[in-house]
Amino acid sequence: MGACYDTCYVVELKNTGTTEESISFVDCSGYTQSLTIQPNEISLINVDIDFAVSGNTSENIATSYFEHVTDLYYFSSCCENNEYFCFLATEELFSDNYGLYSDSYIVSDTSEELNYQCTSVFDLESVTSCPPISGNLISIINNYTIYSGDITTNGCVNCVDENPCLTQCYGLLACEGIYDLITSSDPSLSGYVDTYVNIDILTPFPESPTTQFLVKDLGVIDCTQEYTFTYTASTGTCDCQCYRFKTPSDPFITSFVDCDDNLLQVYLPTGKTTNICSKVRPIFNTQTAIPVKLGGLCVNGDCPDLPIVTIEPRNECDVLTIFPMDVSCLVTHPSTPYSFDGEAQLLISGGTPPYTVSWEIGSVAPTIINLSVGNYNATVTDFYNDFEINTTCVLTAETPATTTTTTTAPPLPTYDNLCMFVKYLKPKITVQIQFIFNGYLNGKPTWVSNDSVYDLYWNTGSTPNQWVVSGFQPPTTQVINVNPTTPPITGWQVFGESLISSVFVVSGNCESNQPVEFTYNVTEAKCGNNGTITIQATGGDGVYEYSVDNGITWTTNPIFQNLSAGSYQVHVRDGLGTTTIQTVVVPLATTPTVNLNLNVNYSLGTFTVTSDVPPGFTVSFDINHTNIFEYYPSNISPLPTYNNIVTVINPSFGPLPQIGITQTQQTPIIVPACGLGPVLKNVEQKQYGTTLTITNGQTINGTFTNQLTQSSAPTTCKGANRSMQITLTNTKVNDCECCVIKTTSLQIGEGSGLVIKA
């Protein structure tokens, strides 16, 4: 086997269309190859021009380089350096010390796909005939880029600089969080994935960590290695502990391992105190220092309830804080026993700021105003919950000396907290604001939001007097209520330049008003655009609506289909407009490459079809049989006969049926033995075929007859010949339209037909 050297060419192909293109050709070793080229990709092939190049839409394939080969080039992987292969080309394309990037290389005789990324051109030799068939001769270089070398660098360095080497990578995460993620491409770690090891670090600084490390599979990535180390299996495990920390205001990725050993990389809400359960100390990809506090062992994947800590400090290292927290009261007493112009301010020192303040009357601000005579209890907690102090601010007033009677002021009522629902025009979402009862002002109760951004109070400086909420942006936004009823539930209006369409208020905490929550299930996008997100919503009020395009379009159907792989801003809102948002990722599934092999033995009259299709998939294909029967002269008598029947035995199908009608034509030819005049040659062509399927582990086999007979007496002016071919076309992996199918054909024995002269 092997093509003639004179017909071996190197061809550069570019896909100028907008969809992927598939072509088939015979390479310079005589093997049939298939190539899929993505839009705008450029590939190199070695092709025998004695055979036609075919394709489904090959008009989009542009040939920009078409030269007879003169040299054999040797390549070596820039990333592995443990194997080399060779390719036929010309010096106009390559030169020694060049670098070459390619998505993959196809070995000629096995059609094996090699993924070496960057390679170095390290040697070449001139050729005047086809080289012998070898396991390292390649016929296809997919999607390539050439990097030249110079005096100071070489092509391999340039190539790797632009296209880092990708290897199977493993990550080691320390249980006690002493180290950041340690990466290694050592293949022996594959047997330790999701288990624990002990390591001895060799470089950059020799040391032996006392904690064990959890091994995780990071996939095929640019596996930069900062450490070199040796390791042994560990019998220890990491406890799943609760980590508590406050996130900075800028977005960042947090990496951790949950209680089920899943390695997660997520964006956490910014500017919030967060609890997560992890088997390793969280790793943050931000330059901002984030203090982390241990909160005890997790139970069923959830953090335990936080203990109440008063004055005794406790942190993850059980080290006493040098400066314990202290709280004192600075008060301004009411002017009379019946007035509401008193004030109480908490002075806090020590501990770790920022502090959390909670007054018994409902306020969360360090200062409360418009107070009457009485005791005002507050609880102060520092950032890490190391300290919690309960204090009481006492406000008194002396009775004027001229008073001869004593009047007892009636106690002022306290009110429930309020939950305000703010409906925005753009984006169309509803936000809940929790208001905490905060004492009295202007003779009526006041409320402050739990983040101290908004104040709700009775404004006596307007005409008419009215309820007002301050703090909305832009400042021209006016949220008012002229209904004097206490508490102010109904009658709210919005004025000014505002993106708010309406507000309404209910009594109680927002949490008790059943906020909208949802969970979801995701189906991978097998072909890039067939992923699904299924949403299950709870809480809220009324009919749910759903959106996966950040609130631009809405539907009542919770199932979103035909989604491409990527991140989606999923919104769910109830009948009141209350909206909850989560980021949902639809992963891209790995689509298998399936080989479909046809083996035809013309000497024995048998054929087999095999495939490495994975379990759960089925490959369908058309098996085609074409034969051509020729004889001359057309009036030969008796006529020769051609017995050519293809039969599928397993499965028990039987002979392939004929497709269409027999095509017959007569062609004049010159036969010297028949004189100087032309004779007519009769040519008949028949087509047979059917559609078959093959599953994992199945073999399809069959037989065929290929006999040409001529019963007339021998003469010098009669001839006949025949030919047949079996091919596989229209291949498809059922339920996986994007799966790649590679078809190879192995033919043994002569298949061009027997010539009979009689």
C-alpha positions in Angstrom: 0.0 0.0 0.0 1.1 3.6 -0.6 0.5 6.2 -3.2 2.9 7.1 -6.0 5.3 9.8 -5.0 4.6 11.8 -8.2 0.9 12.2 -7.2 1.6 13.2 -3.5 0.8 16.8 -2.7 0.5 19.0 0.3 -2.6 21.1 0.3 -3.7 24.0 2.5 -7.5 24.1 3.0 -9.5 27.0 4.5 -13.2 26.9 5.4 -14.6 30.2 4.0 -18.2 29.3 5.0 -20.1 29.9 8.2 -20.6 26.3 9.2 -18.3 23.3 9.7 -17.4 21.4 6.6 -16.5 17.8 6.1 -14.3 16.3 3.3 -12.9 12.9 2.5 -9.7 12.1 0.6 -7.0 9.5 0.0 -3.7 10.4 1.7 -0.2 9.8 0.4 -0.1 6.4 2.1 -3.3 5.2 0.3 -5.6 5.5 3.3 -9.0 7.2 3.2 -9.2 10.1 5.6 -12.0 12.3 6.8 -11.5 15.9 8.0 -13.9 18.4 9.6 -12.9 22.1 9.3 -14.6 24.8 11.4 -15.3 28.2 9.9 -12.1 30.3 9.2 -9.9 27.4 10.2 -6.9 26.4 8.0 -5.7 22.8 7.8 -2.9 21.0 6.0 -3.4 17.6 4.3 -1.2 15.2 2.3 -3.4 14.0 -0.6 -3.0 11.6 -3.5 -4.4 13.6 -6.4 -5.1 10.4 -8.3 -8.3 10.2 -6.2 -11.0 12.8 -5.9 -11.6 14.9 -2.8 -15.2 14.9 -1.8 -17.3 16.8 0.8 -20.9 17.6 1.8 -20.5 21.3 1.0 -17.0 21.4 -0.4 -17.6 24.6 -2.4 -16.8 26.5 0.9 -13.4 24.9 1.1 -10.7 27.2 -0.5 -7.4 25.8 -1.6 -4.7 28.5 -1.1 -1.6 26.2 -1.3 -1.2 23.2 -3.6 2.3 21.9 -4.1 4.1 18.7 -4.8 6.0 17.5 -1.7 9.8 17.7 -1.7 10.7 17.1 2.0 9.9 15.0 5.0 9.7 17.0 8.2 10.1 15.6 11.7 8.1 17.1 14.6 8.6 16.7 18.4 6.1 17.9 21.1 7.1 21.1 22.8 5.2 19.9 25.9 6.1 16.2 26.2 9.2 15.5 24.1 8.7 11.7 24.3 7.5 11.0 20.8 8.0 12.4 17.3 6.1 12.2 14.0 6.6 13.4 10.4 4.8 15.1 7.6 5.4 15.6 3.9 5.6 19.3 2.8 7.9 21.8 1.1 10.4 24.4 2.4 8.0 27.2 1.5 5.9 26.0 4.4 8.3 25.0 7.2 11.9 25.4 8.2 14.1 23.8 10.9 13.6 25.4 14.3 10.1 26.5 13.5 7.2 26.0 16.0 3.9 24.7 14.9 0.6 24.9 16.8 -2.3 22.6 15.8 -5.6 21.5 17.4 -4.7 17.9 16.5 -2.7 15.7 14.2 -4.1 12.6 12.4 -1.8 9.6 12.0 -2.0 8.2 8.5 -2.2 4.5 8.9 -4.4 4.3 12.1 -6.4 7.6 11.8 -5.5 8.2 15.5 -5.9 11.7 16.7 -2.9 13.2 18.5 -3.4 16.3 20.7 0.1 17.8 21.1 -0.7 21.5 20.7 2.8 23.0 20.1 5.5 21.1 18.3 9.0 21.8 17.2 10.3 21.2 13.7 13.7 19.7 14.5 14.8 17.9 11.3 14.0 17.4 7.6 15.2 15.3 4.7 14.6 15.5 1.0 12.4 12.7 -0.5 12.2 11.4 -4.0 9.8 8.6 -3.3 7.1 7.9 -0.7 8.5 7.0 2.7 7.7 3.6 4.1 4.4 3.3 6.1 5.1 3.9 9.7 3.1 4.7 12.9 4.4 8.3 13.1 3.6 9.5 9.6 0.7 12.0 9.7 -1.6 13.1 6.9 -3.7 15.9 8.6 -2.6 19.0 10.6 -5.8 20.6 11.9 -6.2 24.4 12.4 -2.5 25.2 12.4 -0.3 28.3 13.0 3.4 28.6 12.3 5.9 30.3 14.6 9.3 31.2 13.2 12.5 31.2 15.2 15.3 33.7 15.5 18.8 34.0 17.2 17.5 34.5 20.8 14.4 32.3 20.8 13.0 29.5 18.7 9.6 28.6 17.3 8.8 26.2 20.1 9.2 28.9 22.7 7.2 31.3 20.7 4.4 28.7 20.2 4.2 27.8 23.9 4.2 31.4 24.8 1.0 31.9 22.8 -0.5 28.5 23.4 0.5 27.1 26.8 0.9 23.4 27.2 -2.3 21.7 28.4 -2.0 18.7 30.6 -4.1 16.6 32.9 -3.9 18.5 36.2 -4.5 17.6 39.8 -5.0 20.0 42.7 -4.0 19.4 46.3 -6.0 21.4 48.9 -4.7 21.6 52.6 -7.2 20.7 55.2 -5.9 23.4 57.6 -5.6 26.1 54.9 -1.9 26.7 55.3 -1.2 26.6 51.6 -3.0 27.9 48.5 -4.0 25.4 45.9 -1.0 23.2 44.9 -1.1 21.8 41.3 0.7 18.9 39.7 0.5 17.0 36.4 2.0 13.8 38.0 -0.2 11.1 36.4 0.3 8.8 39.4 -2.1 11.2 41.3 -5.0 9.9 39.3 -5.3 7.0 41.7 -5.7 9.3 44.6 -8.5 11.6 43.4 -11.0 12.4 46.1 -8.7 10.8 48.7 -6.1 12.3 51.1 -2.3 12.3 50.9 0.6 13.5 53.0 3.3 15.4 51.2 7.0 16.4 51.6 7.7 19.6 49.7 11.1 19.6 47.9 11.1 23.1 46.2 11.0 26.0 46.5 11.6 25.4 50.2 11.9 21.9 51.8 9.3 21.3 54.4 6.9 18.6 55.6 3.4 20.0 56.3 1.6 18.3 59.2 -1.8 18.6 57.6 -3.1 16.1 55.0 -4.2 17.3 51.5 -7.3 16.4 49.5 -6.6 15.5 45.9 -9.0 16.8 43.2 -9.1 16.3 39.4 -8.8 19.8 37.8 -9.1 18.5 34.2 -6.9 19.3 31.2 -5.6 22.8 31.8 -2.4 24.9 31.8 -1.1 23.2 35.0 1.5 25.6 36.3 3.5 24.0 39.1 4.9 26.1 41.9 5.9 23.2 44.1 7.7 19.9 43.6 7.0 17.3 46.2 6.7 13.6 47.1 3.6 12.1 48.6 2.2 9.1 50.4 -1.4 8.0 51.0 -3.0 9.3 54.2 -5.6 7.6 56.4 -6.8 11.0 57.7 -9.6 13.1 56.4 -10.7 16.7 56.5 -13.5 17.7 58.7 -16.3 19.7 57.0 -16.2 22.9 59.0 -18.2 26.2 59.0 -16.2 29.2 57.8 -17.5 32.7 58.5 -16.2 35.8 56.8 -17.2 39.1 55.3 -16.8 39.5 51.6 -15.3 42.7 50.1 -17.3 45.0 47.8 -15.6 43.9 44.6 -16.6 40.6 42.9 -14.2 37.6 43.3 -14.2 33.8 43.0 -14.2 31.7 46.1 -12.9 28.1 45.8 -13.8 25.5 48.4 -14.7 21.8 48.8 -18.2 21.1 50.1 -19.2 18.3 52.6 -19.8 16.0 49.6 -16.2 16.4 48.3 -17.3 18.6 45.3 -14.8 21.3 44.3 -16.8 24.5 43.9 -15.7 27.8 42.4 -18.4 30.4 42.9 -19.1 34.2 43.1 -20.4 35.0 46.5 -22.5 38.1 47.3 -20.2 41.1 47.9 -20.2 43.1 51.1 -22.0 40.4 53.1 -21.2 38.2 56.1 -21.2 34.7 54.6 -21.2 31.2 56.1 -20.0 28.2 54.0 -19.3 24.6 54.8 -16.0 23.3 53.4 -13.5 20.5 54.0 -10.7 23.0 53.3 -10.1 26.6 54.1 -11.7 28.7 51.3 -9.3 30.2 48.7 -10.1 33.7 47.4 -8.8 35.1 44.1 -8.6 38.7 45.4 -5.8 40.8 46.7 -8.0 42.0 49.5 -7.3 40.3 52.9 -10.3 38.4 54.1 -10.2 37.3 57.7 -11.9 33.9 58.2 -13.4 32.6 61.5 -14.1 28.9 62.2 -17.7 28.3 63.3 -17.6 24.6 64.3 -18.4 21.4 62.5 -21.1 21.4 59.9 -24.2 19.2 60.3 -25.7 17.7 57.2 -23.9 20.3 55.1 -25.1 23.3 57.1 -23.3 25.5 59.6 -24.3 25.1 63.2 -26.2 27.9 65.1 -23.8 30.5 66.3 -23.2 30.4 70.1 -24.0 33.4 72.2 -20.7 34.9 73.4 -20.7 37.6 76.0 -17.3 38.8 77.3 -15.1 35.8 77.0 -13.3 35.9 73.6 -13.2 32.9 71.3 -11.7 32.6 67.9 -10.3 29.9 65.7 -7.0 29.9 67.5 -8.4 30.2 71.0 -6.2 33.3 71.6 -7.5 36.0 73.8 -8.1 39.4 72.1 -5.6 41.9 73.5 -8.3 44.6 73.8 -11.7 43.3 75.0 -14.7 45.1 73.7 -16.3 47.8 76.0 -19.6 49.6 75.6 -20.8 52.7 77.5 -23.8 55.0 77.1 -23.8 58.7 76.4 -27.3 60.0 77.1 -29.2 63.3 76.8 -32.1 63.2 79.2 -35.6 64.4 78.2 -36.3 68.0 79.2 -39.4 66.9 81.1 -40.9 63.6 82.2 -43.4 63.9 79.4 -41.3 65.1 76.5 -39.7 63.0 73.7 -36.5 64.9 73.1 -34.0 62.5 74.8 -31.1 60.8 73.1 -28.9 57.7 73.7 -25.6 57.0 72.0 -23.4 53.9 72.4 -19.7 54.4 72.7 -17.9 51.2 71.6 -14.2 50.3 71.8 -12.1 47.1 71.6 -13.1 43.9 69.8 -13.1 43.9 66.0 -15.2 46.5 64.1 -17.5 46.9 62.4 -20.0 46.3 65.2 -23.6 45.0 65.1 -26.1 47.0 67.3 -29.6 45.8 68.2 -31.8 47.9 70.5 -34.7 46.3 72.3 -37.0 48.9 70.7 -36.0 47.7 67.2 -33.4 50.1 66.1 -30.0 49.0 64.7 -28.3 52.4 64.7 -25.7 53.3 67.4 -27.7 56.4 68.3 -31.4 56.6 69.0 -33.3 59.9 69.3 -36.8 61.3 70.2 -36.7 59.3 73.5 -38.8 59.7 76.7 -37.9 58.7 80.2 -37.1 55.0 80.5 -34.6 52.2 80.2 -33.3 51.4 76.7 -31.6 48.0 76.4 -29.1 47.2 73.6 -26.9 44.3 72.5 -23.6 44.9 70.7 -21.6 42.2 68.8 -18.2 42.6 67.2 -17.4 41.5 63.7 -16.2 37.9 64.6 -18.8 37.4 67.3 -15.8 37.1 69.7 -17.7 39.6 72.0 -21.3 40.2 72.8 -22.2 42.8 75.4 -25.7 43.7 76.8 -26.0 47.2 78.1 -28.8 49.5 79.3 -29.0 53.3 78.8 -31.1 55.0 81.5 -32.9 58.3 80.7 -34.4 60.4 83.6 -35.8 63.9 84.1 -36.3 66.0 87.2 -39.8 67.2 88.1 -40.0 71.0 88.2 -40.2 72.5 91.7 -43.4 74.4 91.0 -45.3 71.3 90.3 -47.7 70.4 93.1 -49.3 67.4 91.4 -47.8 64.3 89.9 -48.9 63.2 86.5 -48.0 59.8 85.1 -47.4 59.8 81.3 -49.3 57.0 79.6 -46.9 54.5 78.1 -46.4 54.9 74.4 -47.3 51.8 72.3 -44.6 50.0 70.3 -45.3 48.8 66.8 -44.4 45.8 64.6 -41.7 46.0 62.1 -42.8 46.8 58.5 -41.8 45.2 55.2 -41.9 47.5 52.1 -42.2 46.1 48.6 -40.7 48.4 46.0 -41.5 47.7 42.4 -39.1 49.0 39.8 -39.8 49.9 36.1 -36.3 48.9 34.8 -35.3 46.3 35.4 -38.7 44.9 36.2 -38.1 43.6 39.7 -39.5 44.0 43.2 -37.2 44.6 46.1 -38.1 44.1 49.8 -36.9 46.6 52.4 -37.1 45.6 56.1 -38.0 48.4 58.4 -37.4 48.2 62.1 -39.5 50.1 64.7 -37.3 53.0 65.9 -39.1 55.0 68.6 -41.1 58.2 68.1 -40.6 61.5 66.1 -43.1 64.3 65.9 -45.6 62.4 68.0 -45.7 59.4 65.7 -43.6 56.2 65.5 -40.6 56.0 63.2 -39.0 53.1 61.4 -35.4 52.6 60.0 -34.3 50.0 57.5 -32.1 47.2 58.8 -29.2 48.6 56.7 -29.8 52.1 58.0 -30.2 53.5 54.5 -33.9 54.3 54.6 -36.0 56.2 57.3 -39.8 56.1 57.5 -41.2 58.9 59.6 -44.1 61.4 60.0 -43.1 64.7 58.4 -44.7 67.7 60.0 -42.8 70.2 57.9 -44.9 69.5 54.8 -48.4 70.6 53.8 -50.3 68.5 54.4 -48.4 66.5 57.0 -47.4 63.1 55.6 -45.5 59.9 56.0 -42.2 60.0 54.1 -39.5 57.4 53.2 -36.0 59.0 52.7 -33.0 57.4 51.1 -34.2 56.6 47.6 -32.1 57.4 44.6 -32.2 59.7 42.7 -32.8 62.3 45.4 -35.8 63.7 43.4 -37.7 60.4 44.1 -40.5 61.1 46.6 -42.2 58.2 48.4 -45.0 59.6 50.5 -48.3 58.7 52.2 -50.8 61.4 53.3 -53.0 58.8 55.1 -52.3 59.6 58.8 -53.3 56.1 59.9 -50.7 54.4 62.1 -49.0 52.2 61.1 -48.9 53.5 57.5 -50.0 50.4 55.5 -52.1 51.8 52.7 -52.0 55.0 50.6 -48.4 55.1 49.4 -47.5 57.1 46.3 -44.4 57.8 44.2 -43.5 61.2 42.7 -40.6 62.8 40.9 -38.0 61.4 38.5 -37.9 57.8 39.6 -37.5 54.3 38.2 -40.0 53.1 40.9 -43.5 52.3 39.6 -45.2 51.6 43.0 -44.7 50.6 46.6 -46.8 48.8 49.2 -46.3 48.0 52.8 -47.3 45.0 55.0 -46.9 44.6 58.7 -44.2 42.2 60.1 -40.8 41.0 59.0 -40.0 40.5 55.3 -38.9 36.9 56.1 -42.4 36.1 57.4 -43.9 37.4 54.2 -42.6 34.3 52.3 -39.9 35.7 50.0 -39.6 34.0 46.7 -37.0 31.2 46.6 -36.2 28.7 43.9 -34.0 25.7 43.2 -33.1 24.4 39.7 -32.0 21.4 37.8 -29.6 21.8 34.8 -29.1 19.5 31.8 -25.8 19.8 30.0 -25.6 21.2 26.6 -24.5 18.2 24.6 -24.3 19.9 21.3 -23.7 23.5 22.4 -27.4 24.5 22.2 -29.6 21.8 23.8 -29.1 22.5 27.5 -32.1 22.9 29.8 -32.8 24.8 33.1 -35.8 23.6 35.1 -36.9 25.9 38.0 -38.8 25.0 41.1 -40.1 28.1 42.9 -41.5 28.4 46.5 -42.8 31.2 48.7 -44.1 34.5 47.5 -47.7 35.1 46.4 -49.6 34.4 43.2 -48.4 33.0 39.9 -44.7 32.7 39.3 -43.0 34.2 36.2 -39.5 33.2 35.0 -36.7 34.8 33.0 -33.2 33.5 32.0 -32.1 36.7 30.2 -31.7 38.9 33.2 -35.3 40.0 33.3 -35.7 41.1 29.7 -38.4 38.5 28.8 -40.7 36.6 31.1 -42.8 33.4 30.9 -44.9 31.3 33.2 -43.2 28.1 31.9 -40.4 27.1 34.4 -38.6 24.9 31.8 -36.1 26.6 29.4 -34.8 24.4 26.6 -32.4 24.7 23.7 -29.9 26.7 25.8 -26.3 27.1 24.8 -23.6 26.4 27.4 -22.8 29.4 29.6 -24.0 31.5 32.5 -27.6 32.7 32.8 -29.1 35.3 35.2 -32.3 33.5 36.3 -35.1 35.7 37.7 -38.2 34.4 39.4 -41.0 36.8 40.5 -44.4 36.2 42.2 -47.7 37.9 41.7 -46.6 40.8 43.9 -43.5 41.3 41.8 -41.1 40.1 44.4 -38.1 38.9 42.5 -35.2 36.5 43.4 -32.1 36.3 41.2 -29.5 33.5 40.9 -26.7 32.8 38.4 -27.1 29.4 36.8 -24.4 27.8 34.7 -25.3 25.3 31.9 -22.2 23.3 31.4 -21.0 22.0 28.0 -21.1 18.2 27.9 -18.2 16.3 26.4 -19.4 14.8 23.1 -17.8 11.5 22.1 -15.9 10.9 18.9 -17.2 7.6 17.5 -15.3 5.4 15.1 -17.2 3.4 12.5 -15.0 0.7 10.8 -15.7 -1.2 7.6 -13.5 -4.2 6.8 -14.0 -5.7 3.3 -12.1 -8.9 2.4 -12.4 -9.2 -1.4 -10.4 -12.4 -1.3 -12.8 -14.3 1.0 -16.0 -12.5 0.0 -16.8 -11.2 3.5 -17.2 -7.9 5.3 -17.6 -6.6 8.9 -18.8 -3.4 10.4 -17.7 -2.5 14.0 -17.8 0.6 16.2 -16.6 1.9 19.5 -19.9 3.8 20.1 -20.3 4.3 23.9 -23.0 2.5 25.8 -26.4 4.2 25.6 -25.8 5.5 22.0 -26.7 4.0 18.6 -25.1 4.7 15.3 -27.2 4.6 12.2 -25.7 4.4 8.7 -26.4 3.5 5.1 -24.5 0.5 3.7 -24.2 0.9 -0.1 -23.2 -1.6 -2.7 -22.3 -0.5 -6.3 -21.3 -2.8 -9.1 -20.3 -2.1 -12.7 -20.5 -4.8 -15.5 -18.8 -4.1 -18.8 -18.6 -6.3 -22.0 -17.8 -5.9 -25.7 -18.9 -6.0 -28.3 -22.5 -5.1 -27.2 -23.9 -7.9 -29.4 -21.6 -10.6 -28.0 -23.4 -14.0 -27.9 -23.9 -15.6 -25.6 -23.9 -12.8 -23.1 -21.5 -13.0 -20.1 -23.0 -13.0 -16.7 -22.0 -11.2 -13.5 -23.2 -12.7 -10.1 -22.7 -10.0 -7.5 -25.0 -10.2 -4.4 -24.2 -8.6 -1.0 -25.9 -10.3 2.0 -26.1 -9.1 5.6 -26.0 -12.2 7.8 -25.8 -10.7 11.3 -28.3 -9.2 11.9 -30.4 -11.5 9.7 -31.3 -9.0 7.0 -30.6 -10.9 3.8 -29.5 -9.5 0.4 -29.3 -5.8 0.0 -32.2 -4.5 -2.1 -31.6 -2.7 -5.4 -32.0 1.1 -5.2 -33.4 2.8 -8.4 -33.1 1.3 -11.9 -30.2 -0.2 -13.7 -28.1 2.4 -15.6 -27.0 1.2 -19.0 -24.9 2.9 -21.7 -23.0 2.0 -24.8 -19.6 3.5 -25.5 -17.5 3.1 -28.7 -14.0 1.8 -28.0 -11.0 0.8 -30.2 -9.9 -2.9 -29.8 -6.9 -3.6 -32.0 -7.8 -7.3 -32.2 -11.2 -6.4 -33.7 -9.8 -4.4 -36.6 -9.5 -0.7 -37.2 -13.1 0.3 -36.6 -14.6 1.0 -33.2 -16.8 -1.6 -31.4 -19.5 -0.8 -28.9 -18.9 -1.6 -25.2 -22.0 -2.2 -23.0 -21.7 -0.7 -19.4 -24.3 -1.6 -16.7 -24.3 0.0 -13.2 -26.5 -1.1 -10.3 -26.9 0.4 -6.8 -28.0 -1.5 -3.7 -28.4 -0.4 -0.1 -30.2 -0.2 3.2 -30.0 1.6 6.5 -28.6 -0.3 9.5 -27.9 0.5 13.2 -25.1 -0.6 15.5 -24.7 -0.4 19.2 -21.9 -0.8 21.8 -20.1 -4.1 21.4 -22.1 -5.2 18.3 -20.5 -6.6 15.1 -22.3 -6.6 11.8 -21.1 -9.0 9.2 -22.0 -10.4 5.8 -20.9 -12.1 2.6 -20.9 -11.3 -1.1 -20.5 -13.1 -4.5 -18.3 -11.5 -7.1 -18.3 -13.8 -10.1 -18.0 -13.0 -13.8 -18.6 -15.9 -16.2 -18.3 -16.2 -20.0 -19.4 -19.4 -21.7 -18.6 -18.6 -25.4 -15.6 -20.1 -27.1 -12.4 -18.1 -27.0 -11.9 -15.4 -29.7 -9.7 -12.4 -30.0 -12.4 -9.8 -30.1 -14.5 -10.3 -27.0 -14.0 -9.0 -23.5 -15.7 -8.4 -20.1 -14.9 -7.1 -16.7 -16.6 -6.1 -13.5 -16.0 -4.1 -10.4 -17.8 -3.6 -7.0 -17.6 -1.4 -4.0 -19.1 -1.4 -0.5 -19.2 1.9 1.4 -20.8 3.5 4.5 -22.6 6.9 4.2 -25.1 9.1 6.1 -23.6 8.1 9.5 -25.3 9.6 12.5 -25.1 9.0 16.3 -28.7 8.9 17.4 -29.7 11.5 20.2 -26.3 13.2 19.7 -26.4 15.3 16.5 -23.1 17.0 17.3 -21.1 13.8 18.0 -18.2 13.3 15.6 -18.1 10.1 13.5 -14.9 8.9 11.9 -15.4 6.3 9.2 -12.4 4.1 8.2 -12.4 1.5 5.5 -9.9 -1.4 5.3 -9.9 -3.4 2.1 -8.0 -6.7 1.6 -7.5 -8.4 -1.7 -8.2 -7.2 -5.3 -11.4 -5.3 -5.7 -11.2 -3.9 -9.2 -12.7 -6.9 -10.9 -11.6 -9.8 -13.1 -11.2 -9.3 -16.8 -12.4 -12.2 -19.0 -11.5 -12.6 -22.6 -13.1 -15.3 -24.7 
